[in-house]
């Protein structure tokens, strides 16, 4: 009986859920405490914060480096190491309340975070059956969001009730991630990889539509991450508590709906799911440009975050068209492609913001429109050899005499 229960829990899906919970415990805490810690303890100005955010995105841009590390480690082992780096970087943050100290701990934390996110995508697409992938990916999002809610509660308890300083808050949350990574490493066996993965960079012409959609996804996400929250504070005067409540609401909705969204993607198909997402984002970004009421702006912010959960469809689309041996390499390459915009957009669109905040969000709507047009080329039933509908679209055009 005990052996049956143990066997039921020692599965790849359980490991993915456990690791999905470990990530936001550190990262959500790091995000929630960052601005106050940086200003109060490290005397940050906007200049230092801009540099820190750029440094934080560099490991994401260099995520293709995972491919070369696979020459030394198995993917599962490398995922554990990445989680440990995330936890260690977070735990050490409070010990170095200086500009250089915060830069260094941020880079360490970011390497762990971005490399783990790359590996999670690869492992999930390899371990999860295609028929249940969308729902399982939704479950992973819900698990991470639930862990984020608990983390926000832990920070509130530690800061407001127990009056713990930043050192202890960072140490506790980072330490929990370290503990979970260590337990997972000890408790779970190395699960077999059914297909040997490439140990070199793979860029295939037939994946061009996936690359293009990934790039546009990264560009749009930067508009949301960098400027949507900034709009709330600058235009509508939202306080730290107000923003924290929005974070909590977003995480709660993910817990409630992410699995259902995944199930919906599996039922209606990737193309239809992405068409819904991009149509919604066009309306949301246009709404940001026009909104004058703070409550409506908050509604747009929550809706914006919820639409991003439908990006599950992009992962399952790739799972269906990819050669099994390409998954790990392409996960690293696509994560780098996704972060190209993260290096360019914050600074360049920050200048555009000075001229017109509305233009920033209209640009986001234009990006969503490009994504919508690209998603029209996804086949009804994507698979290897049927990656896009471009040949059919061209063939349907009337011949020129």
N, C-alpha and C positions, 0 to 999 in steps of 0.2 A: 504493500500500500504506500509506504513512505517512498519507495523507489519510483513508483508510478507518479506520485506528486512531484518528486524532484525532476523526473524526466520531462514532465509537462512544463516546468518552469525553466529548465536549462535549455533554452531554444534561442535561435538567432533573434527572433522577434522580441523576446524578453530583454535580451542584451541591448538591442536598439532602443527600447523604451527606457531602460535604466540610464543609458548614456544620454538620451535626449533630455532626461530630467536633470542630469548633472550639469549640463551646459548653462542654462539660465540662472542657476543658483549663484554662479560666479559672475556671469556676464550682466545679468539684470542688476545685481548689486553694484557692480562696477559702474554701470550707466547711471543708476539712481543716485549714487553718491558723488559722481565725478565732479560736477560743476561746483558744488559746495566745498568739496575737499580741495579742488584746484585753487579756488579763490581764497578760502580761509587759511589753508595750510601752506600753499605753495605760491601765493601771491600772483596768480595767473591774471593776465589781461587777455583781450581778444586775440592778440598776436600769438601768444603762447598756446592758446586753445586751438587756433587754426593749425599751427604746426603739429600739435599733438594729434589732431584728427587726421591730418595727412599721414603722419607716421603710422597711425592705427590701420589705415587702409592699405599700406604697402604690402604686408604679408598676404592680404587677399589678392592683390595684383600678382604676387609671386606664388600663388597656390599651385601652379604647375610644377613647382619643386617637389611636391609629393611624389611625382612619378619617379624621380631619381632616388628618393628615399626608399622606394619599394625594392630597390636593389639590395638593401640592407635589412629591411623589416617586412614582415607580413602586414597586410592592411589592418587587420584586427589589432595587432600589437602596436602599430603606429597610431591607431585611434586612441589606445590607452595612453600612450606617451603624450599625444596632443592634449588630452583631457588633463593630464598631470601638469603640463605647461600652463594651461589656462588657469587651473587652480593655484599653482605656485605664483604666477604673475599677479593674480588677484590678492592672494594672501600677503604678499610682500609689499603691496602698494602703500599701506599705512605706515610702514617702516621708513619710507623715503619721501617725506613731505617737502620735496624741492622740485624745481623745474626739471633738472636732469634726471632725478630719481623717478619722477612720474613719467617722463619720456621712456626710460628704460623698462620700467615695469609694464607700461602700456604695450610696448613692442613685444615683450615676452608673452603677456596675456593674449595679444592679438595673433601671434604665431599659433598658439594652441587653439584659439577659437576658430580661425579661418582654416587651418589644416584639418581640424576635426570636422568642420562643416563639409569640406570636400570629401573626406573619407566616409562620413555618414551617408552622403548621397550615393557614393560608389557601393558601399556595403549593402545599403538598403535595396538598390536596384539589382544587385547580384543575389541577395538572399530571399527577397520577397517574390512570390509568384506574380506574374503579370496580371492575372485575373483579379488579385486582391491588392495590388500595389497602391492604387489611389486611396482606398480606404485606410490601409495601414499607414501610409504617409500622413494622412489626416489625423490618425491616432497619435502619431509621433508629435505633430504640431500641438495637439491638445495636451499631451503629456508635458511638453516643454512649457506651455502656457500655465498649466496648473502649478508646476514648480516655480514659475516666475511669481505667481500670486502668493505662494507660501514665502518666497524670498522677500517680497515687498512687506508682507506681514512681519517677517523676522526683523527687517530693518526698522520698521515702526516700533516694534517691541523693544529692540535694543537701543534705539535712539531716544524715543520719547519717554518710555517707562523706566528702562534701566540706566539711561544716560551714559551709554557706552560711547567711547570716543571712536574716531574713524579707524584707528589701528585694530581694535577688536572686531569691528564690523567687517572689515576686509578680511581679517584673519579667520573669522568663523566661517564666512561664506566660501572663501577660497579653500579652507580646510575641508568643508563638506564635499566639495567637488573632488579634492584629492582623495578623500576617503572612499567615495563612490567608485572612482577610477581604480583604486587599489583593490577593492572588494571584487569588482567586475573582473579584473585581471586574474585574481586568485580563483574565483568561483566558477568562471565559465571556461570551457575547453576552447581550443582553437577550432573553429568551425571550418569544415572543408570548403574550398573554393572549387566549384565545378568546372571552371574554365580558368586556365592560367592567364593572368593579365599581362598586357604589354608593359615593359619597363622603360619605355621611351615615349616621347611626345607623339601624339597621333592627331593629325589634322586631315580630315577626309572631306573631299569635295561634296560627297553626298549628304554630309551633315550640315551643309551651309545654312539651311533654314533654321535649324536648331541654334547654330551660332548666332544668327541674326536676331532671333527672338530673345536669346540670352543677353546679348548686348543691350537691346532696347529695355529689357526688364531691369538691368542694372542702372541704366540711365534714369528711368522713371522712379525707381526706388530712392535714388539720391534726392530727387525733388521732394519726395515724402519725408525722408529721414531728416534732411537738412532744413528745408524751408517751411514745411507744413507746421511743425512745432514752433518754429520761429515766428510764423504769422500769428499763432495763438498768443504768444507773449507780447510781441511788438504792437500788434494792431488792437488786440482785445484785452490785454493786460492780465492774462492768465498767470496765477501764482504757481509756485513749485507744487503746492498741494493740489491745485487744479490739474496740472499736467500729470501728476502721479495718479490721480483718479482716472484720467483718460487711459493711462497705461493699464491700470487695473481693469477697467471696463473692456479694453481690447483683449487682454489676456483671458478674461472671463468668457467673452464671446467665442474666443478660440476653443476654450474647453467645451463649450456647448455645441459649437457648430463645425469645427474643423473636420471631425470624423464624418459628419453628414455631408460636408462639402466634398470630401474625398469620395464618398459613396456616390454622390451626384456626378462627379467627373467620370467615374467608372461606368455610370449608366448612360450618360448623354454623349460621351466621347470627348477627346481632347480638343478638337476644333471648336465645337459648340461651347465648351467650358471657357476657352480662351476668348471667344467672341463675346461672351457675357462679361468676362473680366474687363476686357479692353473698352467695351461700350460703356460700362459703369465708370471706368477710370476717366474717360473723356468727359463725362458729366461731372465727376467729382472735381477734377482739376479746373474745369471751367467754373464750377461753383466756388472754388477757392479764390479765383480771380475776381468774382463779383460779390461775394458774401459781405454783408454789413452787420449781421447779428451774431453775437458770440455763441449763442446756443446752436444756431445753424452751422456755424463753423465747427463746433465740437461734433455735431452729427456727421459732417463730411469727413472729419478726421477718423471717426470710428468706422464709417463705411469704407473709407480708403483702405484702412488696415484689414478689414474683412475681405475685400476683394483680392488682396494679395494672397490669401489662403488658397485661392483658385489656381495659383501658380503651380500647384501640385501637377496640373495637367501637362506642364512643360517637362517635368521629370518623367512622367509615365510615357509621354510621346517619345522621349529619347530612349527609354527602356525598350520600346517596341521596335525602333528602327536600328538600334545599335547591334553590332556584332558583339557577342558576349565578352570577347577578349579586349574590346576597346573601352569598356565601361570605366575602369579606374583612371586610365590616361585621359579620357575625354572629360571626366568629372573635374580633374585638375585644370585642364585647359579651359573648360567652360567657366569655371569659377574665376579664373584670371580675366577672361573676356568680360564677365559680369562686372568686374571691378575696374575696368578701364575707365568707365565713366566716373567712378568714385574719385579718381585722381584729378579729373578735369572739371567736373561740374561744380563742386562746392565753391572753388575760387572764381571761375569764370561767371557762373550764374550769380555769385555774390555781387559782382560788379553790375550785372543786369538788374539785380534787386534794387540797387541804389537809384537806378533810372526809373524802374517801374516794377513793383512786386507782381502786378497782374501779368506782366509779360513772362515772368518766370513760370507761372502756372499755366498760361496759354501754351508755353513751350512744352510743358508736361502733357497737356492735352494733345498737342501735335505728335509727341512721341507715342502716346497711346493709340492715336489714329494710325501711325505707321505700323505699330504692332498688330492692330486689328487687320490691316491689309495683308500683312505677312501671314497671319494665322489663317486667312482664307485659303492658303495653299496647302494646309495640312490635309492629308487624305482622310476619307471616312474611316478606313481601317489601315493605319500606318503600320508598316513592317519593313524589314530589311529588303531593299530593292524597290519599295514603294514609300519613299521618304517625303515626297511632296507631289503636288498636283500640277506643277508647272508644265510638264509635257502635254497633259490633257488640256490645260488652258490654251497653250499655243496651238494645239491641234484643232481646237474648236473655233479658232479664228477663221474667217472666210479667206480662201486663197486669193492671192493677188494675180490678176491676169496681166 
